[in-house]
Amino acid sequence: MELIAGLEGYISNVIVGILAVIAFFLFLRFLIVFLKNWWLDESQAKFAAGINYIILEIKFPRDNEIFPKAMEQVFASFYQVYSFGIKPEKKWLEGQFEEKISIEMVSSKEGIKFFVRVNKKSRPIIESAIYSQYPGAEIIEATKDYVSEFPANLPNEEYDIMGADMVLGKKDENNAYPIRTYLYFLGERKYEEQEVDPIAILAEVMSSLKDNERMWVQFLISPAGDALKDAAKKVIAEKMGKKEEPKPSIFGVIFSFIGEMIKELAQIFTTPPTKEGAPKIEDKSKTLSAADHEVIKAVETKAAKLAFKTIIRIIYIDKKDSFSNSNFKAATSAFQQFGIQNLNFIRPAVLTMTIPERFYAINKKKKLLRKKKLIYQNYINRDFTNFTNVDAMYYKSLTPSLMNIEELATIFHPPTKRVMATGLGQVEPKKGTPPINLPIEE
C-alpha cells in the first residue's frame, strides 16, 4: 500500500510538472507571437516610410483593340521587382518586404482614370512593360495622389463610405483553384472578333457616377515566389489521396512529446496491450474521377504561370445626404462573372466588408465606423492588412489571395473600344503627320 501511495504521489507530481511546462510554453508562444507581430510591423513600417513611392497616371488609346493577353505580359514584366527571397536578417532587423505595386481604377462623374503606385526605382520596369504592349499609351507622373482630394480620416460629418476587400472564395492552399479567365470569354473566336470584354460590367458601373460620388478600385499585388506552386502540390496530393502531413513546429514537437509522456504514465494502471502482427500499410491512393482529373489539370495550369499575392479593394464615397449603396453592390457583383462552380470565385471578405459584425450585439454602429476607417486607411496607405490597431485584430485572419498573371489580366486591363461605358479617360488616337513630299499649292 505504501508503494502504491508513493507511486500515486510521484505520478501526481509528474502531472503537475507537465502542466507547469505546458503553461510555460503556452505563455512563451503567446509572447513570441505578440513580439513577432509588434516588432515586424514596426520595422516594416519604418522600412516602408523610406521608400519613395510615385503615382503614375496611364492613359490608354480610345480605339484600343488589344485584348487582355497583352496585359498578361505586362503583369509578367512587373514580376521583375521580385527580390527572389528576402534574407531573414533583412526581414527581421530592417523590415524588408517584397515590393508592392498598386494598380488602380478611379472614377467620378468626369470618367474613369487608371493609376499605378510604385517605388520610384521601379518606374522604368512599369513604363517599359506598358509601352511594350500598348505603344499608344501615355504615362505621366501625377503631381499629387488623388486620395488627397478627401480628408485622411473618412467617414466624417460630410462623407460616408462603403468598402470591401475582394478575395478568392477558397482559402489557403485552395487558392490554387483558378477562376474563370479571359480565355473563357474569348472562346474559339479571334481577338479582333471578340465582342465580350470581362471588364465591361465594372467599367459600366464606374462610369455611371454622379455629382460627389467616387469609386476607387485597387489591385494591390506583390510577387508570391513559389507559394502558388506549393499550394498546387498540396491540392493535387489531396485529390490523389496522398495528403502530406504538415511539418510540426517546435511547439508541436514539444506538446507531442508531453502527450506521449502522459500516455505512458496512464498505461501504468492499465493492462499492457497484446502483441499483434505488423500493422498493415493502408494504400491511400484512390482512383480519380473525370471531375478530379479536370480539377487537377486546372490547378496545374494555374500554377504554371507567375503569381502575385493579391488584394482587390473597393471603396465607394459619397456625401451622406445622397449616399446610396447600390453602386457599391453593383461593383462587387461584377466579380461574380469570374466564378466557376467546381473551382474558384471572387467574393467580398466578410471580415473587412463594411457591414455590421454578425457576432457583435453591443456597439454595432461604433464598431462599423471603426471598420470603415480601417479599410479606408488601408486603401490610402496601400496596405494588405492593418496590424497596428487593436480594433483591427480581425484582419489577422485575412491573407492576400494567390492569383496568377492570367487571372489578374482578366480582371484588370484597359477596356477595348467595344466597351460602351461612357467617360473612359483615354487618349485620343494619334493623328499621322503629312507625307514629306506632299505638294503644296501656291
Secondary structure, 3 states (H helix, E strand, C coil): CHHHHHHHHHHHHHHHHHHHHHHHHHHHHHHHHHHHHHHHHHHHHHHHHCCCEEEEEEECECCCCCCCHHHHHHHHHHHHHCCCCCCHHHHHHHCCCCCCEEEEEEEECCEEEEEEEEEHHHHHHHHHHHHHHCCCCEEEECCCCHHHHCCCCCCCCCEEEEEEEEEECCCHHHHHCCCCCHHHHHCCCCHHHCCCCCCHHHHHHHCCCCCCCEEEEEEEEEECCCHHHHHHHHHHHHHCCCCCCCCCCHHHHHHHHHHHHHHHHHHHHCCCCCCCCCCCCCCCCCCCCHHHHHHHHHHHHHHCCCEEEEEEEEEEEEEHHHCCCHHHHHHHHHHHHHCCCCCCCEEECCCCCCCCCCCCCCCHHHHHHHHHHHHHHHHHHCCCCCCCCHHHHHHHHCCCEEEEHHHHHHHCCCCCCCCCCCCECCECCCCCCCCCCCCCCC
